[in-house]
Amino acid sequence: MRLARWWVGAGVTLLAVGALANGESAGGEKTGGDTTVFATGRNAFSFPAANLSDPERTRFVIGNSFFKRNWVQAPASTKARDGLGPHFIARSCAGCHVQDGRGAPPDFTKGLSDPPVALLFRLSVPGTDAVGGPLPDPVYGDQFQNFAVRGVKPEGQVALRYHPVEGRFADGTRYTLQRPTYKFSQLHYGPMARGAMVSPRVAPQVIGVGLLEAIPDAEILRNVRDQAAAGGAVRGVANRVFDVPSQQMLIGRFGWKANVATLRHQTASAFIGDIGITSSVFNEETCTQRQKDCRAAPRGAEGAGPEIDEKTLDDVIFYQATVAPPARRDIADAQVRAGQALFAKAQCATCHRPSYTTASEMFPPLTPRGTSPALFGQTIHPYTDLLLHDVGEGLADHRPDFLATGRQWRTPPLWGIGLIPAVNGHQRLLHDGRARGVLEAVLWHDGEARESRDAVIRFSAAEREALVKFVESL
């Protein structure tokens, strides 16, 4: 057995060396080109792009302060930060994106009703709105909010339970996955609408999002063509969504369903949906007709305008756009190189496309207020195609979102994934955080990704370990 395992390891290593010699190494340590920072530890996701100018660094710090600090209920003496709620799930952007990192489901060991903060729930009913997006639940809107300011009832509570899903690898090793189920209770405005659809979404890490926005549309559409031309099971779809700031239908690239096209839309949407802060983009509270106490609550900014002013919103967008991806680690390690070859062998790179070059100039619909020339013309390695894929019934939420079906999810970027434990103290992956690490995330893949998953199931224990080590080096 030892001799056979040694030969497997040797063969994998030689395959990795061959791949590296053929230029498939995905560019070395600099995941974000010149924006890359060499950082590990608790603050690895919180540094500005390495190539920002001094004035831009000052702006980064200003945006960071509004990203991290709590908003307060109106009326308050702090006029620049009042207007929290009336309903909300967090008091700040950093309440979900702790240390600019990834959220996690509630810790059920603290009680099955431990309130979800970094895990939100999208809501809709069958049908589409005027621009082709989901129809909000008429009672609870498009997002469930389990906190409220004084004098307003929270929408309700959510309880989480996990159910075991047993399986085994080809070598006989057993594994157990966790399938989550959710129960809504204490619904203070009555039951949800008949046929209401619910989709859990964990807050992703913030790193590199400005670089993802700078990827040309043509490259995303190229991924669609290349996958269709290959003739296999993998056939990604570009979502097309309505971008409120530009009032256009654009290619979606953010969110677990690629249901948002721009950082400006994403940021303003999070302010109103997660914190209850109005802006020039979304200038009305999300209170529904049934929620009379919510509609009567005091507004921030003395009720005279949006609760976050235009300059502050722009600074927060700029901050997010210029948070740097950290450099890769251990790229010369033999096991990492072996894992890279196995990643290619299992065809994981078909969806997790390693590399792009960002646009070389200002790219619409952005303005200079929300981005930096430091992001232009960079060779980056995010490991995503930004497309929607049917990954099977096991991960389905059965909730359409523009062109996304109830079984489709956007391929998430993999950069920084190995630093999540250091930054956030966990490694909960996938859209709802059900996977407790890279290997479990792979095992949940099905549908278009079934062949890749089955290839990993056939790997030896040493090969599985190498694959995980490679992904965690990104």
N, C-alpha and C positions, 0 to 999 in steps of 0.2 A: 504493500500500500504506500509506504513512504517513497519508494522508487517511482511508482506511477504518478504520485502527486508532484514529485520533483519535475518529472517530464512535462506535466501540464503547465506548471509554473514557468519552466524554461521556454516552452513554446509560446506562451502568452507574452513573455518578455521580448522574445525575438520579434514577434508580430508588432509589438509596440515600437521597437526600435525602427522597424521597417516603415511604420506609419509616420514616425517623426521624420525619417529621412525623406519621405515623400511630401513634406510640407504640410502635414495634417495636425500640427501641434497646437493650433489655435492661438499662436502669437505670443507665447511666453507669459510673463508675469503681469503685464500691463493690460488688465481687463478693460479699462476705460481709456486706452491710449494715454495721451498726456494729462488727462484728468485724474489718472489713477493715484491713489495714496497707498503707501506701504504701512498698513495699520492692522493690528489685531487687538483682541481684548474687548472690554466693555464698550469702548467708544469707537469701534471699528467702522460703524455706519454713520458717523456724525461729523466727518471732516469735509471741508469745502474742496472742490476740484483743485488739483495741485497747480493748475495753470491759470487760476483766476488772478486778475489784477488787484492791487491794493484797494482801490475804491470798491471793487466787486466783493472783496472779502468783508469790508465794512457792511455792505448791504446784506451779505450772507448772515452776518451776526444779527442784524436787525430783524431779518425774516425769521431767523431761528428763535428769537425771543418771543415772537407772536405765535410761532408753531408750538412752543413748549409751555408757555404760561397759561394758567387757567382763566377762562372767562367767568364773569360773575352775573348774578341776576340783576335785572334792572328794576327800579332805578338805583343807581349806585354813584358814589363820588368818583369812581374810576371810569370816566366817560369813554375812554379809548378801549375799554375791555368789558363793557356791560352789554347785556342783551342775551345772556345764556338762556337756552330753551325757547319757549316754554317746555317742550319735550326735548330730551337729548339722551345720548348714550355715553358721552364723555364730555369733560369740561375743557379739553384742549386737544389739539391734533396729536400731541405726544401721549395723550391718555390711551389711544389705541396703538400708535406707532411708538412704543416705548424705546428710547434711545435710537429713534429712526428705524427701528427693527420690526420684526414680525410679531403679530399678535398670536394668541393661543386661545383655545376654548377654555371655558371656566374649569377650574380644578374641582372635579366632582368629589374629591376627598374632603373638601371643605363644606360639603352639603350639595345635594342635587339641585338646589336653587341658587347656587352661587351666581351672582348676576354676570351675564356676559358683557364685557366692555369692548374687547378687541375682536369679538365675534358678533357681527350684525346679521340681521335677517331682512332680506329683500321680500317685499310683498307685491302681489298683483293678482288680478282676476283674468279670466279668459278674454281675449280680444286685444286690440292695439289702440294706442292713442292717435292723435292727429298726425304725428310724424313717424308712426310705425313702431314706437316703443311700447313697453308694457303698460297696461292699464292699472293704476293704483287701486288698492282695496278702498272702497268708498268710506269705510269706517276708520281704518288705521293708516291709510296712505300707502306710500311705496316703501316704507321702512319701519320696522317695529322699534319703539323707543321705550325702554324700561325705567327711565328716570324722568323726573319733572321738577320744576322750580316750586317754591312754596305757593300754595293756593291752587295748584294744578295737579290733577291725578296722573300718575304714570300710566302708560298704556297697558302695562301688565308685567308678568314675569315669565321666564322661560326656564324649564328644567331639562337637563341633559342626562341621558343614559347611554352607555355603551353596551353593545351586544357582541359576543365573540364570533369570529368567522375563522374556522379552522382550515388549514391547508398543509401541504408538504412539498418540498423541493424534490427534484428527480432523484437525489441521492438519499432520500428518505427522511431528511431533517424536517421536523414539524415547525410550523409557525402559526401564530394567532394574530389576526387583524382585529380592529375595533370598528364596528359599524355604529354611528351615532343615531339616536332618535331624539326628537325634541317634543316637549309638551308645553303648550301655552296655558297659563292660568291667570286668575285675578284680572281678567279683561275688563277694565273699568268703563269701557264704552259699548259693551255688549259683544256678541260674537262677531268674528270676522265674516266677511261676505261669503255666501255659498260659492264653492269652487275656488276659494282663495288658494293661491300657490305661494309657497314659502321657500326661500333659498338662503342657506347660511353662507356667510362670506367672512373669512379671517382677514384682518388687516395685513397687507404685505409689507416688506421692508421698503424703504424709500430710495435706497441707493440707485444711482444711474438712471432715474426716470427721465431726466432731461435729455440724456443721450438716446433713450428709446424714442422720445418724441422727435429727435433729429434724424431718425432713420427715414430715408425717402420712401414715399408710398410705393414707388416703382419696385423697391426691393421686397416689400411685403407681397405685392402682386406677383413678383417673380417666384416667390415661394409657392404660391398657389399653382402657377404653371408648371414648375419643376415637379411638384408632387403628383399632379395629374398626369404629366408625361411619363413618369416612372411606371405607372400602370399597376401599382400595388394597392394595398388596403388604405394607406395613408393618403388622404385627400383633404387638406386643410381648406378652410373657407375664411375669407376676410369679412369681418363684420362691417356693416355700414350703418352708422348711427348719426343721430341729430346732435350737432354741436351747438349748444345754446349761445356761447359767446359770438360765434361767427355766423349763426343762423344758416348753417350749411349741413348737408349730409356728407360725412367724412368717413374715412377708414378708422374703425375702432382699434385701439392698441392698449388701453389701460382697463383695469378691472378684470375680474376672474372670467367674465364673458366677453372681454374686449368691447364692452358696452360704452366706453368713453373714448373720445378721439384726442382730446387735448388736456394738458395739465391745468389750464385755466378752468375748464369745465369741471375737471375732477376735483380741484381744490375748492371751488365755490360750492360744488355739490356736497362735498364733505362738511363744509362749514354749516350749510343749512340742514343737512340730513343728520349729521352726527352731533353737532353742538347747538343747533338752532340759531345760527348767526346769519342774518340776511346780508346780501351784497348787491352790487349793481347787476350781477348775473342772475341771481335768484333773490328777488327782493320781497318775496312774500313768505310768511311763516307757513309751515307744512300742516297746520291745524285743519282738520276736516270739519265739515258742517256739524257732525255729531259732537265734536269736542268743544263745547261752548266755553268751558273754563280756560282752555288753551287759547281760544280766540280773544278772550277778554283780558289776558295777561298783559302787563306793561311791556313796552318795547324798549330796546336799548337806543342809544344815541338820542335820547329824549324824544323818541318817536318821530324825529325830523328827517330821517333818511336811512340808508343802509347802516347796519350795525358795525360793519367793517368797512372803512373808507377805501377808496380805490388804491391809494398809495400803499397802504398796509397789505391789502390783498395781493398787489403786485409783488411786494417784498416777500411774502410767504411763498408765492409761486416761484419766484427767483431762487429762494432758499432751496426748495425741493428740487428744482431743475439742476442745481449745482452741487447737490450732495454727491460726493465721489464714490464710485465703486472701489473697494479695496483690492489690492493686488492678490494674485494667486499665490499659493504657498506650496512648497514641496514638489515643484515641477520636475526636479531631477530625480526624485525618488523612484526606484525601480517598480515598486508596487503601484504607484500613481500612473506611471507610463503603461504598465500592464492593464490597469483599469481603463485607461483611455482607449486602448485598442479594443477592449471588450465593449466599451460604450459604442464604438463604431461597428463592431461585429453584430451587436444586437440592434443596430440601425436606430439607436436613440437620437442620433444627430439629424435624422430626417426631419423631426419636429423641433428638436432643440438645436437649431442651426447655430453653429459657434460664432460666426463673425460677420460684421458689417463695417462699412465706412459711412459715417454720418454725412449729412449734407454739407456742402462747402460754403454756404452762405445762409443768410436769413431765410427761414422756411415758413411758408404760410401754414396756418393762420396766426402764427405768433407775431408779437411785436417786440421791439427791443426792451420793453418793460419786463418781460417774463423770461428772458433767456440771456445767454452770454455767447460771444464769439468763441469762447474757450471750448465750446461743445462742437464746433464746426470742424469737418474734415478729419475726424478721429477714427482710427481703426479700433473697434470695440469687440468684445467677446461675451455677449450676454447669454448665449445658448437658448434662444427662442426663435420661433418663426412668427410670433405675434398673430397666429391664426387660430381659428376654432377647430376643434377636433372632437369627434364622437369617441369618447373613451369608455363607453359601456354603461350598462344599466346600474352597476354597483355604485357609480359616482353620480348618477343622474339626479337632478333636482326637479325635473319635469316642469321647469319654468322658462318659457322662451324669453329672449331679450333681444329685440331687433331681429337680426337674421339668425341669432344663436338659438338652437333647439334646446329642449330640456335635457339632452344627453351630451351637449357640446360644452367644452371649456377652452379657454385660451391657453396655449402653451406658456407656462410661467418661466421667466428667466431663471437661470441657475446660479448666476454669479453671486458670490457672498454666502451661498447656502451653508458652507462648512463653518461659518463664523456665527451663525444664529445661536448656538449654545453659549458662546462666550458673551454675546450681546444681550440675549434675552433669557438665558437659563433654561431653554427647552429646544427641541427640534421637531415641533409639530408642523407637519407639511400637508399639502393639498389645500383645496379651497375652504374646507371646514376644519382643518387641523387634525383630522382623524389619524393621520399617519405619524408614527413615532420614530421618524427617521427616513433616510433615503430608500432603504430596501423596502419598507412597508409601502412607501409611496409608489414604487415600481410595481409592487404586487397588486395594487388596486387598479392598475391600468388594464383596460380591456378594449373592445371595439376596434378602432383603427390601430390601437397599440397592442393588440393581443399577441401578435407574433414577437414583438420585442419583449413583452413580459414573459412569454413562454420560453424564449431564449435564455432569459435570466434564471428562470426556474430550472433549466437544464445545467446551469453553471455549477461547478464544484464550489465547496465552501470557500476555498482560497480565491477562486475567481470572483465570487460574490463580494468578498472582503476587498478585493482590489478595485472592483467597480465602484463600491461605496467610497473608498478612499480617493479615487479620482474625482468623483462628483463633489466630495467635500473639500477638494483642493481648489475648486473654482471660485 
